[in-house]
Amino acid sequence: MSRTLFRTKNVEQSIRDTEEPEHALKKSLSALDLTVFGVGVIIGTGIFVYTGAVARTTSGPAIALSFVAAGVACALAALCYAEFASTVPVAGSAYTFSYASIGEFPAWIIGWDLVLEFALGTAVVAVGWSGYFRSFLDNNLGWQVPEVLGGRDSAHGFGFDLFAALLVLALTAVLVIGMKLSARVTSVVVAIKVTVVLIVIIAGAFIVNTDNYDPFVPPSEPKPAGSSLKAPLIQLIFGWAPSDFGVMGIFTGASIVFFAFIGFDVVATAAEETRNPQRDMPRGILGSLFICTLLYVAVSIVVTGMQNYRKLSTEAPLSEAFKETGHPFFSGVISFGATIGLITVCMILLLGQTRVFFAMSRDGLLPRFFSHTHPRFRTPYRPTILLGGIIAVVAGFTSLKTLGELVNIGTLFAFIVVAISVIILRRKRPDLPRAFRTPWVPVIPILSVCASLWLMLNLPAETWIRFGIWMAIGFLVYFLYGRSHSRLARREETTPEEAMRPGPGAP
């Protein structure tokens, strides 16, 4: 039983599977494309929304330190991702990495986890984009969208967020047509977003009032009674009184703004579509993370200096800060940039989910029907259409204010597995050629595990409960379908020698 659960798919076999004509993806991406994709998805909801929400309710001006803490955790994980993505250039990200090192069942858990992460992340951002877009129509064109089409509770007790659903469907079509088109669209939108962020940093620096930084770390404040499940799990474990702000507020804020860094792991899902993954994947992953961390810290310092943290907007903090300080022009530019910028976040999260689903299907853990690529565009069009349709419905009908935390716990869990996988694969396959090697193994992977686990423990207890329920459903799906339909299992039953034989050119 344990042998079948932890059977591994060797790296050579994973790469050979990508060469089958019906299941092969087109290689068209460069290091610049990957960096643009990373920046495109990282700069989004976190910088346009979470900055105000977390500063006002959790961290105060010390949100800059929250971004630093989250960035350090991501950097440690990025070093591990870079080694795996350059060594195993196969679609699927952490799912594929764990399949090659730990085993099939842990790989399934990670894949199931990533499907949840990317689906909810796409829906959350689509709803956020819809709010910005409706506000833009209302404030600039004088067109107020009917409540029934705004996803809000209406007099009829019904609401469908039409714009959120249409955005997801439009991006689904773009991803079906091809990755290179996606990269070109992303490049244009990323240029707009980075310009807007630089405007915030440069223009806002002249409006900063240093009195707003006092106190930089606000004193701890107890949470209202009756909200124990909303308190960070670490506080409940050690019996600490649930609280916000203070030193613990920095780490609680880091576990929330972590959502803003989701993106470099999505870059890893495109490894199979990269022309030179051994060289370009590490550059794309580390480059996009470094650029965005600097921008996040700079923006958080400027915005909390422009306006007192207790007065920051929780919906549009950047534009509202300029509006409240008497600069409506910059406020309008930022609103426009946010509306445009969130488009790429949705597209790249959807891209990541379809690639993980595609990889799991190609391995037989999900129906093989979804592992066929389009005969002309060479994209995984079937899972893209299926998942795009489902997410469009979810984004249209569902209010997702608290699900960002569920996305975070799923991502952090994937980080832990990838870090452990690096150590395991180094011991099991020291012969593998590694274009990029994580430095100081096992120290860096162990630090990555500790940092990710610490952020997970700072998430609310109710988030852990929801995550446990989703994982339990995943266990049932694996044992009722995936385990018996696994392509690796069938290969072992018929020709075990073939399953274990190294590919051409392997040592």
N, C-alpha and C positions, 0 to 999 in steps of 0.2 A: 504493500500500500504506500509506504513512505517513499519507496524507490520511484513509483510512478508519479507521485505528487511533485517530486523534486528532480525529475528527469530534465536535462538541459538540452537545448538546441545549440550545437556548436557553431562558432562564428562562421566557419567556412560554409556550413549548410545555410545559414541565414543569408549570406551574400549570394550563394548559388540560387536561392529562391527568387532573388530580385532580378535574375537574368532570364526567367521564363517569360516568353513573349507576351502571354496573356495577362501576366501579373507584374509587368515591368513599368516603372514610372520614368518619365522623360527627365533627363539631366540637363537643367538649363540655368541653375542659380550660381552666382559668384559670391565671393566674400562680401562685396559691397551690397549685393541683394540681401544677404543674410543679416548684415548689420542694419540695413534699412528696415527689414522685417522686424528685427528685435526692437529697434527704437520705435517703430510704428505701433507695436502692441504695448510696450512698456509705458510710453507717454500716452496717457488716456485718462481713465476714470480716477486713478490715484491722484494725479496732479491737478485735475480740474474739479474734483469733488471731495475726495478723502482728506485733502489738506485742511479744509475748513472744518469738516465734521470731527476729525480726530483732535485737532488743536482745541476746538471749543469744548469738547466733552471728555477728553482723556488725557492729553499731554500738555496743552498750553503751548507757549513758544518753543518748549523742548521737543516739539514734533520734529524739529531738525535732527535731534539725536535719535528719535524713533526711526527716521529714514536711514540714518547711518547704521543703526543696529540691524534693521532689515536688510540693508545693502551688504553688510558684512556676511550675514547668513547666506545671502544669495551668491556672494562672491565665492565663498567656500564650496557651495554646491556647484557653481559654474565651473570650477576647476575640475571637479569630478565628471560633470557632463561633457566637458571638452575632450577629456581622454576617451570616454566611451563613444562619443559621436564621431571622432576621427578614427577610432579602431573598428567600430561596427557601424559603417555608414548605411544603415537600414532604417526604413520608416518605422515609427513606433516609439521613439524616444525611450523613456525609462522602462516601458514594457519590454522592448526588444533587449535592452541592456540586462535586465534581470532574468530574462529567459535564457540568455547566454551564460549566466554566472550562477544564479541561485537555484532556479528551477521553474517548472511550468506553473505550478500553483501560485507561488509568489508573483510570477509574471502576470498571471490572470488577475490577481488582486490589484496590482498596479495598473493594468490596463483598464479594469473596471473603474478604478479610482480616477484615472485620467479622463475617461469618458464623462464622468460626473463633473469634474473640474472644468473642462473646456465647455461643456454644454451650459452649465449654470453661468460660467463667466461670460459666454456669448450673450445669453439672455439678459443678464444684469446690465451689461454695457449697452445692449440694444435699447433697453428701457430708458437708461440714462440719456442716450443719444436722442431718443424721442422727446424727452422732457426739454432738452436744450433746443431741439428743432421747433417744437410747439411754441416755446418762449420767443424764439427768433421770429416766427411768423406773426405772433401776437404783437410784439414790441416794435417791429420794423415794417411790417406789411399791414398791420391792423386786422389780420385774419385770425379769429379765435376759433380753434378747433372744437367741435361739439364734444361735450364730456363723454358721450357714449363711444367716441372714437379715440379718446385720450387715455384709456386704460384706468380711468378713475371711476369711483362709485357714482352712479348717476341716479336721477329720480326714478329710473326704470329698474334699478338694481342690477344693471348689466353694464359692462365696459369692455371694450376690446381696443388695445393699443395698436391702431392700424399702422402707424409709421414704424413702430418697432418691428412688427411682422414683415412689412414690406422691405425694410432694410435687410433683414436676414435672408429673405427670398432673393433679393437682387444680388447679394454677395454670394449666395449659393450658385447662381448662374455664372458669375465671374470665375469662381473656383472650378466649375465644370469646364469652362472654356480653356483654361490653362494657367499654369503657375507663372509663366513669364508675363502674361497680361496682369496677373495679380501683383507681381513685383513692380510693374510700371505704374499701376494705379497707386500702389502704396508709396512709391517714391515721391509722387506729386503731393500726396496728402501729408506725408511726413515732413516735407519741406515747409508746408503751411504750418503744421503743428510746432515745429522747432522755432520758426519765426515768431509765432505767438508767444511761446515760452520765453524766448530771448527778450521780447518786448516787456513781458512781465518783470523780468529780472532787471533790465536796464532802466526802464521808465520808473518802476517801483522803487528802485534804489534811491531816487531823488525825493521820494515822498515818505521815506521811513522816519518814524518818530521813535527814538530810542527808549522813550518812557514806556512804550508798549512791551518792551522786553522785561519789565520789572513786575513780578518775578519771572525769571526765565524758566524755572521749574516750580510751578505753583504748588503750594502745600497740599498734602493728601486730603481728600474729601470722601466721607463715607457714602456708599451707594444707598438709595432709598430702601426701606424695609420691604421684604417680600420679593426680592429680585435675585435670590441665591443662584438660580440656574443661569442667570445672565452674567454672573460674576466669573472671572477667570478661574479655570480649574485649579491652577496652582494655589490660589487663595483658599479655595475650599479644602484642598488636600491638607494644607498646613494649618487650617483653622483660623486663617487671618480674616479680619473683618473686610468684606468686599468694599473696595474704594476705587476712586479715580484720582488722577494727577499724582504728584509726588514722583519718587524714583520708579516705583512699580508702574506708574502711569506711562512712563517712557517705554517700558517693555510691552505693556498692554497695547499701547499705540503702535508699536512696531509690528505686533501680530496682526493688527488691522490694516495698516498701510502696506503691509507685505503684498496685499492684492495689487498694489501699484507696480510691483516688480515682476509680476507674472508676464513672461514674454520670452526670456532667453531660453527657457526650457521648451517653448514652442518652436524656437529655431532648430532645436535638435531633431524635431519630428520631420524636418525637411532634408535630413542628411542624404537620403537616397536620391533626391532630386538636385543634388549639388554636383557641379562638374568636377571639383577637386576637394572632396570632403576632408581628406587628411590635413590639408592646409587651411581650407576656408572655414570649416566648422569652428575651430577654436577662436579664430579671428572674429567671426560673426557673433559668437556667444559672449566672449569676454568684452569685445569692443562695445556692443550695444549696452551691456550692463554698466560699464564704466561711464559712458556718456550720460546715461539716464540718471545714475546715482548723483552725479555732480549737479545736474539740472534740478533734481528733486530737492536736494539740500538747499540750493540757492533760492529756489522759489519759496520754500517754506520759511526761510529766514526773512525774505523780503515781505511776504504777505503778512506774517505775524508782526512785522515791524510797521506796516502801513496801517493796520487796524488792530485794536485790542482783541485778543483771542476770544473773549467772551461775546464779542459782537460779530464774529465772522459768520458768514452764511454757510449753512450745511448743504446747500444744493449747488450754488455757483459762487464759491468763495473768491475766486480770482477777479471775475468781472464785477461782483458786488463791492469788493474792496476798492477798486478804482472808482466805481460810481459813488460810493459814500465819501470818498476823499475829493470829489469834485472833478473827476476826469471821465465823463461819459463816453468820449470818443474811444479811449482805450478799452472801456467796458464793452462797447459794441464789437470791437475787433476781437477781443478775447472770446466773447460768446460765439462769434462766427467761427473762430479757430477751433473751439471745443466741438461745435456741431460737425465740422468737417473732420476733425481729428479722431473722434470716436469711431468713425467708419472703419478705419484700418484695424482698430483693436478688435472689433467684431469679426472682421474678415480673417485675421490671423488666428484668433481663438477657434473659429470654425475650421480653419485649415488644420490646426493641430488635432482637433477631435477626429476629423475624417481620416487622418493618416494613422492614428492609433487604431481606430475601428478597422481600417483597411488591413493593417498588419495582423491584428487578431483574427480577422477573417481568413487571411492567406494561410495562417497556421492551423485553421480548422476549429479554433475555439469559438468562433462565431460562424454562421453559415457562409460557405465558400462562394455563394452567389455574389457577395459583396466585394470579392477580391479581384474582380475583372476590371481592367482599365478600359477607358473609352478607345475605340479603334482609331480615332483621328487625333484626339487631344491628349491621349495617354495620361489621363487623370482618373482617379478612383471615383467615377461619376455616380455610381449607385449608392455608396454610403453617403456621399456628399448631398445627393438629392433627398435621401431618407432623413438624415440628421438635420439638414437645413429646414425641411418641412416641419419636423417635430419641434425644433427650437423656435421657429416662427410662431407656432401655436402657443408654446410656453411663454414666450415674450409678450404675445398679444393678450393673453388671459391672466397672467400671474403677476402679482406684486412681489418683487424680489429684493426688498430693502435689507433683509438680514442674511441673504444667501451668499453674500460676498465672503462672510466668515467661513462658510462651508467650502467654498472654493479654496480658501487659504489652507485649511486643514488637509485637504486632499493633496495640494501641491507640496506642502511640507512633508507629508508622509512619503511622497514620491522622492523627494530630496534624500530622505533617510535611506531608502532602499538603494538609490543610485550610489550613495557614498559607501554603503556596505558592499555593493556589487564590485566596486573598484578594487577593494581589498581582496575579495574572493577571487576575482579573475586574475589579479596579479599573481596569486599563489597557484591557481589551477593552470593558467596558460601564460607563463612568463615568456614563452617563445613568440607570442603574437607581436607583429610589428606595430608600434605605437608612435604615430607621427607627433602626438602631444602626450606628455606624461605628467600626470598630477604630481606636483612636487611634495616631498616629505611624506610619502605614504609609509605608515598608516596614520600619521599625525593629522594631516589635513582632512581626510575622510572622517576621522573620529571627531574632530572639531566641528565638522559639518553636521554630523549626527546630533551632537550636543546642542548646537545652535538652533537647528530645526526643531528638535524636541522641546527646547525651552520656549520657543515661540508658540508651538502647539499648546503647551501647558498654559499659556497666557490667553488662550481663546476661551470663550464662555463654555460652561459645562453643557448647555443645551446644544451647542455645536457638536460636541463629542457624541452626544446621544444620536443626533441626526446622522452623523458620519457612521456610527456603529450600525444603524438600521440599513443604510445603503450597502455597507460591506456584507451584512448578513444576507441580503438579497443576492449579492454577487456570489456568495458561497453556494447558494442553491442553484443558480444558473450554471455554475461550473460543474457541479456534481451531477446535475440532471442532463446537461448537454455537452459542455466543453470537454470534459474528461474523456468521454467515449468517442467524440468526433475529432479529437486532436490529431492533426496530421503527423506529428512526431510519434504519437503512439502507434498509429497504423504503419508508419515506416519501420518502427522497431519490430512490429509483429511480423512484417513480411521480409524485410531485408535489413536486419540490424547492422550488418557490416557496412551497408551503404550509408546508413544514418550516421555512423561514427567515422567514416572515411574522410580525411581532410580533402579540401578542394585543390584544384590545380595550383601549383606553385607554393602550397603550404609546406612548412617544415615537416 
